[in-house]
């Protein structure tokens, strides 16, 4: 019962629609009707700029970190518990119950979870993300590459940590799935580049 309550708490906390709240109550707009219409930090940046996107990014990552580092120990000492509880927070972010299960793409929240369980690997992925964004100009491409690189890096650094490797594969699959529209735009050459906000249709 305690495990179920912890998972529910992590899901509900992950479901807090940070970008929607910032857009609606601070910027006076519904981000579901602007830019890519996604409720994530990337769309906040595209539509509103960094001064709004950075707090959203930090809070969304904090949701994952809190789930893995604070809530998970309440459910039990098992080594896989932070990943399971963190996964509930990620699902909450992607499928938020507060907005008809339409949320963000899970990158920041997943990074927060992995920061709590594999800080070195996620640090390397963060550097990889930054290099790709600065050299190629695509935030989405950086997220996809960093997510898919995480299980490989984890396997190389800590081959004995099967839980982090399997969780990394699952999270990478989820992030690639949530970026499927971005992948199509990348292939078509229509994806927005870093530093250029998406114009309204």
C-alpha positions in Angstrom: 0.0 0.0 0.0 2.8 2.4 0.8 4.4 1.8 -2.5 1.2 2.5 -4.3 0.6 5.7 -2.4 4.2 6.8 -3.2 3.7 6.1 -6.9 0.5 8.1 -6.8 2.2 11.0 -5.1 5.0 11.0 -7.6 2.6 10.9 -10.5 0.5 13.8 -9.1 3.6 15.8 -8.4 4.9 15.1 -11.9 1.6 16.1 -13.3 1.9 19.7 -12.2 1.7 21.5 -15.6 4.5 24.0 -15.0 4.6 25.5 -18.5 0.8 25.7 -18.6 0.7 27.6 -15.3 3.5 30.0 -16.3 1.9 30.6 -19.7 -1.6 31.1 -18.3 -1.1 33.0 -15.2 2.2 34.9 -15.8 2.2 35.4 -19.6 -1.5 35.4 -20.1 -1.7 32.7 -22.8 -2.5 29.0 -23.2 0.7 27.4 -24.6 -1.5 24.6 -26.0 -2.5 27.1 -28.6 0.9 28.5 -29.5 4.2 27.3 -31.0 4.4 23.6 -31.1 1.4 23.4 -28.7 3.5 21.2 -26.4 3.6 21.9 -22.6 7.3 21.7 -22.1 10.2 24.0 -21.5 11.2 24.0 -25.2 7.9 25.4 -26.3 8.1 27.9 -23.5 11.4 29.1 -24.9 10.1 29.2 -28.5 7.1 31.2 -27.6 8.1 33.3 -24.5 11.9 33.2 -24.3 14.5 32.1 -21.8 13.3 34.2 -18.8 10.2 32.0 -18.7 11.8 28.7 -20.0 14.6 28.5 -17.4 12.3 28.4 -14.3 10.1 25.9 -16.1 13.1 23.7 -16.9 14.4 23.8 -13.3 11.0 23.0 -11.8 10.3 20.2 -14.2 13.7 18.6 -13.5 13.1 19.1 -9.8 9.9 17.0 -10.1 11.9 14.1 -11.2 14.8 14.6 -8.8 12.4 14.9 -5.8 10.5 11.7 -6.9 13.8 9.7 -7.1 15.7 11.2 -4.2 12.9 12.1 -1.6 9.7 10.1 -2.4 11.3 6.8 -3.4 13.1 6.1 -0.1 9.7 6.4 1.6 8.5 3.4 -0.4 11.4 1.1 0.3 15.1 0.5 0.2 15.2 -1.5 -3.1 17.8 -0.2 -5.6 15.2 0.0 -8.3 12.7 2.0 -6.3 14.0 5.5 -7.3 13.7 4.6 -11.0 10.1 3.2 -10.6 8.9 6.2 -8.5 10.8 8.6 -10.8 9.1 6.9 -13.8 5.7 7.7 -12.2 6.7 11.4 -12.1 7.8 11.3 -15.8 4.5 9.7 -16.8 2.7 12.4 -14.8 4.6 15.1 -16.7 3.9 13.5 -20.1 0.3 12.5 -19.3 -0.9 15.1 -16.7 -4.2 14.3 -15.1 -4.8 18.0 -14.7 -5.0 18.8 -18.4 -6.7 15.7 -19.9 -3.5 13.7 -20.0 -1.8 16.1 -22.4 1.6 17.3 -21.0 5.2 17.7 -22.0 7.7 15.4 -23.6 9.4 14.2 -20.4 13.0 15.3 -21.1 13.6 17.6 -18.1 11.7 15.4 -15.6 13.6 12.3 -16.8 16.9 14.2 -16.5 15.9 15.0 -12.9 15.2 11.4 -12.1 18.5 10.2 -13.7 20.4 13.0 -11.9 19.3 11.3 -8.6 20.4 7.8 -9.6 23.3 8.3 -12.1 24.7 11.9 -11.8 27.9 11.2 -13.8 26.1 9.7 -16.8 23.5 12.4 -16.9 26.2 15.0 -16.6 27.9 13.6 -19.7 24.5 13.5 -21.5 23.9 17.2 -20.5 27.3 18.1 -22.1 26.4 16.1 -25.2 23.0 17.9 -25.4 24.6 21.3 -25.1 27.2 20.5 -27.8 24.5 19.3 -30.3 22.2 22.3 -29.5 25.1 24.8 -30.0 26.5 23.1 -33.1 23.4 21.9 -34.9 20.8 24.4 -33.4 18.1 21.9 -32.6 16.8 21.5 -29.0 14.8 18.4 -30.0 17.8 16.7 -31.6 19.9 17.3 -28.6 17.2 15.8 -26.3 16.8 12.7 -28.5 20.5 12.0 -28.8 21.2 12.6 -25.1 18.3 10.3 -24.2 19.5 7.5 -26.4 23.1 7.9 -25.3 22.3 7.6 -21.6 21.9 3.8 -21.5 25.1 3.4 -23.5 27.0 5.7 -21.2 25.6 4.0 -18.1 26.6 0.6 -19.5 30.1 1.8 -20.1 30.5 3.5 -16.7 28.7 1.1 -14.5 28.1 -2.2 -16.3 26.9 -3.8 -13.0 24.0 -1.3 -12.7 21.4 -3.2 -14.7 18.5 -1.2 -13.2 19.8 2.1 -14.5 20.6 0.6 -17.9 17.1 -0.9 -18.3 15.4 2.3 -17.0 17.6 4.3 -19.4 16.4 2.2 -22.3 12.7 2.7 -21.2 13.1 6.4 -20.8 14.9 6.8 -24.1 12.1 4.9 -25.9 9.5 7.2 -24.2 11.4 10.4 -25.2 11.9 9.2 -28.8 8.1 8.5 -28.9 7.2 11.8 -27.5 9.4 13.5 -30.0 8.0 11.6 -33.0 6.6 14.8 -34.5 9.9 16.6 -34.0 11.7 13.7 -35.8 9.4 14.1 -38.8 10.1 17.9 -38.8 13.8 17.2 -38.6 13.6 14.9 -41.5 11.6 17.4 -43.5 13.9 20.3 -42.5 11.1 22.3 -40.9 12.1 22.0 -37.2 12.7 25.2 -35.3 16.3 26.1 -34.6 17.8 27.3 -31.3 17.5 31.1 -31.1 14.6 31.3 -33.5 11.1 31.3 -32.0 8.4 29.5 -33.9 6.1 31.9 -35.7 2.4 31.4 -35.2 0.5 29.5 -37.9 
